[in-house]
Amino acid sequence: MRAVVLIAVLGVLGAEPNPPTPFPKKEGGARQKTGGDGAPTARHTPPSFLGKGVGGLGSPPLAPAPRPAPLRATALDGSALVWPSEKPQKALCLVFVGTDCPLANGYAPEIARIVKHYESKGVTFAVVYPLPDAKPDAVRTHAKEYAFPCPAVLDANLKLATRVGATTTPEAVVLSPTGDVLYRGRIDDRYPKAGGKRRENPTTFDLRDALDAALTGKPAAKPWPPAVGCPIDF
């Protein structure tokens, strides 16, 4: 009897242990939110437009939020601004202006020239007035007096400005056909910096360069040049 028990014990000790059950592999891994925006500073990316990071040691830095949700607005002439568009268009350019901003008013002729030059190439334009207290009739009158050859949108609730990260007038934002922000910043370098001396002749034409790049499917060489002008009153 003692021999039988000993043999049984030796058999258990010599048995090969069962291998541990592996943890199931997850399909894919945790993915950081990314987008086509890539704005480099908080000035150009309001807090509501930032993605959320993950806390803890070694957590990834804050990343830009994904592309904006579809843009929908009604222009003062009754036309609908919807982006992405059902019609094949190369880009959308929103130019934020104000009725009482002298810098924005001074850019009206150049804005009109840009619209006329690029609209025939497949770029959709709108001038956007981010003015919570403005009356539609006053904005219509201003857009007519300054001869903007594109629809004017009153952004009274600042949804468009917040959605695309505009903070200044004048400031231009270029979106891809799928809604990615390709460019956000000044029209040109006529005003190199806030409080600086005005150049009679710009040396760089940032918005035109960004539109040329968008039409050829290339990224803008300088996608985020700071806009100089009147701050939007959020």
N, C-alpha and C positions, 0 to 999 in steps of 0.2 A: 504493500500500500504506500509506504514511504517512497519507494522508487517511482511509483506512478506519479505522485505529487511532484517530485523533483523534476521528472521529465517534463511535466506540464509547465512548471515554472520556467525551466530553461527554454521551452518553446516560446513562451511569451516574451522573455528577455531577448531572444534571438530574432523575433519577428521584425520585419521592416516596418517602421512607423508609417502611418498614413500621411501623405503630403498635405501641407496646409492648403486650405481652399483659397485661391487667389481672389483679390477684390475684383469686381467686375470693372472693366475699362469703360470710361465714359466716351461717348461718341463726341469727338472734338474736345476742345478745352474751353476755359473761360476766355471770352473774347472782349477786348477793349473796344469801347465805342469809338468809332472813327468816322470821319466825314471828309468831304471835298473842300471844306472851308479852310482849315489850317491857319486861322488868324493868329498873329504872333503876340498881341497884347490885349489886356483886358479892356483897354479903351475902345478897341474895335470889336470886342466881343462882350456884350452885356451879360451879367450873371445868368439871366434866363436862357442864354444861348450856349452855356457851357455844359459839357458832359459831367457826370459824377464819377469821382475816383473811388478807389476801394481803400478803406483805412487799413492801418497795420504796417509793420515793418516790411520794407521792400515793395510796397504797393505802387502801381504804376502812376505816373503823373496825370493830371487832368488832361483830357483830350477834347478836341473840338466835338461839338454835337454833330449828329448826322445832318445830311442836307435838310434845308427847310421843308416843311410840309408844303403841299401845293398852295400857291399864292392865289388869292381870289379877292378882287376889289372891283368896284364900279367907278368908272371915270365920271367926271362932271358932265361929259357930253352924253352919258347914258351907255357908253360902250363897256363891255366886260373885259377886265384884265384877269386872265387865268393862265397860270404857269405851273407846270409844263403845259404847253399849248397842244391842242389837237392838230393844229396845222404845222407842217414841217418848218420850223424856224431855227436859225443858227444860234441865237442868244437872245436874252432879255437884258436890257439896260435900264435901270431905274436911276434917275437923277433927282436927288433930294434938294429942294430949293425952298426959299421962304419969301414971303411978301415984303418983309422989312429988313432983310439981310442985304447990305450993300454989296458984299462980295458975290453972293448968289445972283443978284441982279446984274452985276457987271459981267458975269459969265453968260448971260442969256444969248448974245450973238454967237458965241462959240458953241454953246449947247445946240442951237438951231443948225449951225453948220454941220456938226457931228451927226445929228439926226438925219439931215438930208443926204449926207454922204453914205451912211451905213444902213439906212432903212431899206434901200433898194438891194442890198446885199444879203438880206435875210435876218436883220436884227430888229427886234421889237423894242420900242421905246415908250417910256412914260415919265413925265415929271411928277414928283410926289411932294406934296406939301404936308410936312409933319407938324401941323398946327392945331392943337386941341381947341383953341378958342376962335378959330377963323370961321367966317361965314362962307358958305358955298358961292354966293354971288360975288363976294370980294375976291375969292380965289379965281373964279372964272374971269373976272375983269383983269386981274393981274396977268394971268396966262395969256390973255388976248393982247394986252398992252405990250408984253414982252415977246410976243410972236413965237411962242413955242409951237413948233409944227408937229406935235404929238399929243396924245391924250394927257389930261391933267387929273391927278387923283388927290383928293383931300384925305389925308391919313389922320383924321381927328383923334382916333383912339391909339395912334402910334403902333398899331399892330405890324404894319409893313416895316417900319423902321426897326422895331425890335426883332422881327423875324430875320432880317438880313444883316442886322448889326450896324446900321447907319447911326452916326452920332452927331453929324455936322451938316450944315448947309453952306456951300454946295458940296455934295459928295455923291459919287457915282458907284453903283453896284452892278456888276455883270454876272448873270447866271447862265449856266449851261442849259442845253435842251432838257436835261433831266433834273435841273433845279440846284445843282451844286454852285456855290458861290466861287466864281473864278477870279473876281477882282473887286476890291472895295477901297476907295480912296479918292484922291484929288483928280481934277480934270487935267491939269498940267501944273508946271512948277512956277506959274506966274507969281505966286506967293510962297516962297521957299519955306517959311516958318511963321508961326504966329507972332505978330508984332514986327515982322521983318519988312524990309523995303520991297515994294512991288516992282517986279521986272516989267519993262516995257514989252519985251519979247521973250516968251517962254523958251527954255532950252530943252525941255523934255515934254512930250505929249502923252502922258501916262494912259489916259483913257483910250485914246486912239490906238496906242500900242497894244493895249489889252484887248480891244475889239479885233484888231488885226490878228492877234494870236488866237482868239476864240474862233474866228472864221476859218483858220487853218488847222484847228484841233490841237493847238499847242498851248502849254501853260504860259501865263503872263510872266515876263521876265521880272517884274516888280509888282506883285499882286496886292500889296498892302501899303502903298505910300500914304502917310497921314494926310488927311484933309484939313485945310486951314479955312476957317470961316466962323459961322455963328453956331454955337452948340444947340442941339435939339433939346427942348425942355421936357425931359421925361418926368 
